[in-house]
């Protein structure tokens, strides 16, 4: 098994409609043949070898387009490779045994499904100001099949198992993240942040 993550190489099947033959053009109920393109998803080592990202698919906008067939080139995802502006980024994220993914937030809504192994989700349990102190950590164990719907929140991950783990990530760009202020109609902006200290 030649994988940077020591997990199996995932297989991607892109299933698209082929052009409808001209002799069926007059039928409103005609259906085209379907193309099934198969490829293995190659992981790219990140985080000094403690992680790997395997790009599955990108959409530059929502609603997406299902037009065309054949090999579809993925969009380049800027910055940390997580959020595609105005679009959707779908990938696998593998973490090495013992790896701690620093506390961070991105301007996105993320659907994180645990595929292999168990991982601990780290979130703040009480409001705090990182500039003046550290916060309380809440640890939530996530098991295979669990889906974390991350709505622009501060979070991190830790793999405390002796094995590599895999998350499937579906990341949607969002409007700027805000939260309400207690007892007020005002809102507080929550920008992208990286490597926040909780404890």
C-alpha positions in Angstrom: 0.0 0.0 0.0 1.8 3.1 -1.2 -0.1 5.8 0.6 1.3 8.8 2.6 -1.5 8.1 5.2 -1.2 4.4 5.6 -4.9 4.2 4.8 -6.3 2.6 1.6 -6.4 4.8 -1.5 -10.0 5.8 -2.0 -11.7 5.3 -5.4 -13.7 8.1 -7.0 -16.5 7.3 -9.5 -17.7 10.4 -11.5 -21.0 9.5 -13.0 -22.3 11.8 -15.8 -24.9 11.9 -18.5 -23.6 11.3 -22.1 -25.0 13.2 -25.1 -28.4 12.0 -26.2 -28.4 10.4 -29.7 -30.1 12.6 -32.3 -32.6 9.9 -33.2 -34.1 10.2 -29.7 -34.3 14.0 -29.7 -38.0 14.1 -30.4 -38.9 12.0 -27.3 -39.5 14.0 -24.1 -39.0 10.8 -22.1 -35.7 9.7 -23.7 -32.7 9.0 -21.3 -29.0 9.2 -22.2 -26.4 6.6 -21.5 -24.4 7.2 -18.3 -20.6 7.4 -18.2 -18.8 6.1 -15.1 -15.2 7.3 -14.8 -13.1 5.7 -12.2 -9.9 7.0 -10.6 -8.0 6.6 -7.4 -7.7 9.7 -5.2 -4.1 10.4 -4.4 -3.4 11.9 -1.0 -1.1 14.9 -0.7 1.0 15.0 2.5 0.4 18.1 4.6 1.1 19.3 8.1 4.7 18.1 8.1 3.6 14.6 7.3 1.1 14.4 10.1 -1.8 14.7 7.8 -2.9 14.1 4.2 -5.6 15.7 2.0 -7.2 13.9 -0.9 -9.2 16.2 -3.2 -12.4 14.6 -4.4 -14.4 17.3 -6.1 -14.9 21.0 -6.3 -17.8 23.2 -7.3 -17.1 26.8 -8.2 -20.7 27.9 -7.4 -24.0 26.7 -6.0 -26.3 25.7 -7.6 -23.8 23.4 -9.4 -23.8 22.4 -13.0 -24.1 18.8 -14.1 -23.5 19.6 -17.8 -20.9 17.7 -19.8 -19.0 14.5 -19.3 -15.5 13.3 -19.3 -12.7 14.1 -16.9 -13.5 17.2 -14.9 -10.6 19.4 -13.6 -10.8 20.4 -10.0 -10.6 24.1 -9.0 -7.5 25.4 -7.2 -8.5 26.1 -3.6 -6.5 29.1 -2.2 -4.9 29.6 1.2 -4.9 26.6 3.4 -6.8 24.6 0.7 -10.0 24.4 2.8 -12.5 27.0 1.5 -13.2 27.6 -2.2 -14.6 31.1 -2.5 -18.3 31.0 -3.5 -18.1 27.3 -4.0 -17.8 23.8 -2.4 -14.7 21.8 -1.7 -14.9 18.0 -1.0 -11.9 16.1 0.2 -10.6 13.4 2.6 -8.5 14.6 5.6 -6.4 11.9 7.2 -4.6 12.4 10.5 -1.6 10.5 11.9 -1.7 8.8 15.3 -1.3 11.4 18.1 -1.8 14.4 15.8 -3.3 17.5 17.2 -5.0 19.8 14.7 -4.8 23.4 16.2 -7.9 25.3 17.1 -9.1 27.4 14.2 -12.1 28.8 12.4 -12.9 29.3 8.7 -15.7 31.2 7.1 -17.5 28.1 6.0 -20.1 25.5 6.8 -18.4 22.1 7.0 -19.9 18.6 7.0 -17.2 16.3 8.5 -18.0 12.6 8.4 -15.8 10.2 10.3 -15.0 7.3 7.9 -12.2 5.5 9.6 -11.2 5.4 13.3 -12.2 7.7 16.1 -11.3 11.4 16.5 -11.9 13.9 19.3 -13.5 17.2 18.4 -12.2 20.2 20.5 -14.4 23.2 21.1 -14.6 26.0 23.6 -17.1 25.4 26.4 -17.4 29.0 27.5 -16.9 32.4 25.9 -13.3 33.8 26.3 -10.9 36.3 24.8 -7.7 34.6 23.4 -5.9 37.9 23.7 -6.2 37.9 27.5 -6.5 34.3 28.5 -7.2 30.7 27.6 -10.6 29.0 27.4 -12.2 25.8 28.6 -12.0 22.8 26.3 -14.9 20.5 25.6 -13.9 17.2 24.1 -16.4 15.2 22.0 -15.5 11.7 20.8 -16.6 11.2 17.2 -16.9 7.6 15.9 -17.3 6.1 12.4 -20.5 7.4 10.8 -20.8 10.4 13.0 -21.2 13.7 11.1 -20.0 17.0 12.5 -21.9 20.0 11.1 -19.4 22.8 11.7 -21.1 26.2 11.4 -18.3 28.7 11.4 -17.2 27.7 14.9 -13.9 27.6 16.7 -12.7 24.0 16.7 -9.8 21.6 16.5 -9.2 17.8 16.3 -7.0 15.3 18.0 -6.3 11.7 17.0 -5.5 10.0 20.3 -5.6 6.5 18.7 -2.6 4.5 17.5 -3.9 4.5 14.0 -4.5 6.9 11.1 -8.0 8.2 10.9 -10.0 9.6 8.0 -12.6 12.4 7.8 -14.7 13.2 4.7 -15.1 16.9 4.4 -17.7 18.9 2.5 -16.9 22.6 2.9 -19.2 25.3 1.7 -18.2 29.0 1.5 -20.5 31.1 3.6 -21.4 34.7 4.4 -19.1 36.3 7.0 -19.5 34.5 10.4 -21.2 36.5 13.2 -22.8 35.8 16.5 -25.5 37.8 18.5 -24.5 39.8 21.5 -26.6 38.9 24.6 -29.4 41.4 25.3 -28.8 43.3 22.1 -29.7 43.3 18.4 -26.0 43.9 17.7 -23.7 41.2 16.2 -20.1 40.3 16.8 -17.9 39.4 13.8 -16.0 36.1 13.9 -13.1 36.2 11.4 -10.9 33.3 10.3 -8.4 32.4 13.0 -5.6 29.8 13.3 -3.8 28.2 16.2 -6.0 29.6 19.0 -4.9 28.5 22.5 -7.7 27.0 24.5 -5.7 25.6 27.4 
